[in-house]
Amino acid sequence: MYDSKPVLLVIAHGSRDPRHAATVHALVRRVRSLRPGLRVETGFLDFNIPSVQGVLESLAAEGVQDVVALPLLLTRAFHAKADIPAVLRDAPPRLRIRQAEVLGPSPLLLRALERRLYEAGLTPSDKSTTGIVLASAGSTDPEAIAVIDGLAREWRHTGWRAVRPAFASAALPRTEDAVRELRALGCSKVAVAQYVLAPGFLPDRIARGAAEADVLGNVLGAAPEVAALVLKRVDAAIPRTALSRIA
């Protein structure tokens, strides 16, 4: 028996840190709650199970025909351009797979970042006097770095005193250096916003770099805006005729 409904496969990087997988699963649960008619599966590139390849083989064995593979990534860097396409090319041939766009950049992510900062203690009245460090994992891919730089410039125009990008690896400045720069600029408060989806080694490095900041926002995780963005990317990847079957 063949299932004609598209299945969403959320592809996460994976981590030895158990908080990573727990956060991914929490986000997937929120996505399912927003779209009950959509089947959502999770696969990991490394460290965690089930693997992406294992999920694809199971779906093919069940008779699933259409899969939307959504990279749970905030920029189009190496994993989105190389790792994930390579895994998808090795999928069982009976599967029709569409790779959705990565999550970032998006205004929804800026809203999620602000949500996390307000949860950590800031208020909208702090905007005009507060400097923000937009801290990401970092990448050697110039396109990914340009996305973070552009996002920082865009966020600055929403009313914050200043916004500076920072990176936990592969690029500069580091979080602690951006915090000090904003202090020197005269910001009355400095907050670090974590442009990462789940806890792990690099987010922990960001947190250490935020030691001299006034506020550290949590990872994006299962924020409502992130779940809504997942579905936005899915809707863009699935043909309208198929969407009518899973609305």
N, C-alpha and C positions, 0 to 999 in steps of 0.2 A: 504494500500500500504506500502511495506517495503523498507527501504533505506539500500542498501548493502554497502554503503561507511562508513568507520570508521569515527567517530566523535571524535575530541579531546576535552576533558573536562579538562581545567586548574583549578586546585584546589588551591585556596589561603586561607590563614589563616583568613583574615578579621580583621578589626580594627574599633574602634570608631572614629579614626582620618580619616577624609574624604580624605586626601592625599593618604592614603594607597590604597583605591579602585581605585582612579583616576590613580595612577601609574600602578596598575595591568591592568586596561583597556587599558592604553597606550601601554603596552607590548603586550597585546593580539592583538591590532590593527597592531602592527609591524609584529607579527607572521603571521597574515592573509595576509598582503601585500607580505610576502615572499613566501607563499604557497596558492595562490588564490583558488586552488581546494580543499583545506582542510577546512572543517567546524570546527570552533573553538568556544566553549562555555566556560563560566566562572562560577564557583560556589565557594561559600565561606563557610568555616567551622563555622564561628561565626560572629556576629555583622552586616554583610552586606548581601544584597540580590542580586541575588537569592542564595538560599542555594544549597549545593551540592545535597541533596536529592531531592529538587524541580526540579533541572535541569534534573536529571536522570529520574524522573517520567514523565517529559514533553517529553524527548527523546523517552521513551518507548511508550508513547501515540501516538507519530508521526509514530511509526513503525521502528525507528532506531534499528539496531541489534547489532552493534559493537561500543564500546566506548574505547578509550584509556584515562585513567585517569592519568594526570601528576601532581604530587605534586609540587607546586611552592615553593620549599624549597631548601636550600643550603646544608643541611646535612641530613643524615638519623637519625633523633632523634624521639622523642615520637610521633609527628604528623604523620610522615611517617610510623612508625612501628605499631601504635595503632589506633589513631583517624581515619585516612583515610581508612585503611582496614575495620574498623568497619562500617563506613558509606557505603562503597561499598558493604559490605555483605548484607546490607538492601535494596539494589537496586532492582527494579522490576526483576523478574527471567528471563524475556525474553531477557534481555540485556546480551551480552557477554562483560565483562569488563576486560581489561588488565591494570594493574597499572604499569606505566613507572617508571624508576628510577628518583630519585631526581636530581636536576641540578648539585650539587657539589659532589666531587671536579672535576674541569676541567681546562685545560689550557685556554679555552675560558673565564673563569671567571677571571683569572689573567690578560688577555688582557683587559677585561672590567674594572677591577680595575685601571689599568694603564691609560686607556682612561679617567676615571673620575679624576685621579690625574693631568693629563696633561691639562684637561679642567679647573682645579682649579688653574693652574699657574705653575706647574712643567714642566720641559723639559727633554728630554732624557739625556742631558749633566749633569743634576743634580744627576743622579743615583749613581755615585760612592761616593758621599759625603752626601747623604740623607738617613736618617733612616725612616723606614715605620712602623707604627702601623697598624696591620691587625685586625680591630675591628669588632667583630661579636656580635650577640645578646646574645650568651651564652646558655648553656644547662647543665642539670644534667646527660646527657647521655655520658659516657666515649668515645663511638665511635665518637660522634659529636665533642667532644673536641680534640680527636686525629686527626680528619680531619683538623681542623683549625691549629693545631700545624704542621702537615705535609705540609699544604699549605704554611705556613710561611717559612718553611725550603726550600721548592721548589722555592718560589719567591725570596728568598735571593740569589739563584744561578743565577738569571738573571741579576745581576749587582748592585743591591742596596747595600748601605753601611751596612745596617743591617735591619732585619725585625723581629718584635716582635708581637706575638698574644696578643689580649686583649679581654675582654668580658664585656658586659653591665650588665649581670646578671648571677647568678648561678655558676660562676667560676671566678678565678683570673688569671692574674692581671686586674685591671680596665684600661680604656683608659688613664686616666691622669697619672697613675703610669708607664705605658709603655712609655708615652711621656717623662717623667722625666728620665727614665732609658736610653733612647736614647740620651738625652741631656748630661747625665753624661758620656756616651760612647764617646762623642766628635763629634757627627754628626753635620754638619754645618746647616742642615735643618732637621726638623722632620715633616712628613706628616702622616695624619690619613686617611686610606682607609676604607670605610664602606663596610664590607662584609654582606650587607643586601640588600634586594630587593626593599623595599618600605619604605616611611617615617612612623613614628609612635612613640610610647612611648619610646621604647628602642633605636631606632636611635637618638631620641632627647637626650637621656642620653649620647650616644656616642659623639654627637656634643658638649655637655657641657664639657665632659672630654677632648675634643680636644682644649679647650680654649687657652692653652699654646703652641699649635703646630703652625707651620708656614703655613700649608696647610691642608684643610679638603676636601677630595673628596666627591662628592655627592653619594647618594645611587645608586645601579646598575640600577634599574628601567628598562627602555625600551632600554637599550644599544643594539646596533646591535649584539654584541657577545652573549648577553643573549637570544635574539630571535633566533639566529642561534642554540644555544644550546638546546632550547626547541624543535626545529625540529629534532635535532640529537637524542634526547631522544625518540621522537615519532617514528622516523624511526627505532630505535632499538626495539621498542615494537610492531610495526605493521608487520604482515607477508608480505613478498615481493609481493605476489600476490595481496594483498589489496593495497599496495603502488602504484602499476601500475594503479589503478583506480583513484587515487587522485593526481598524480604528476602534 
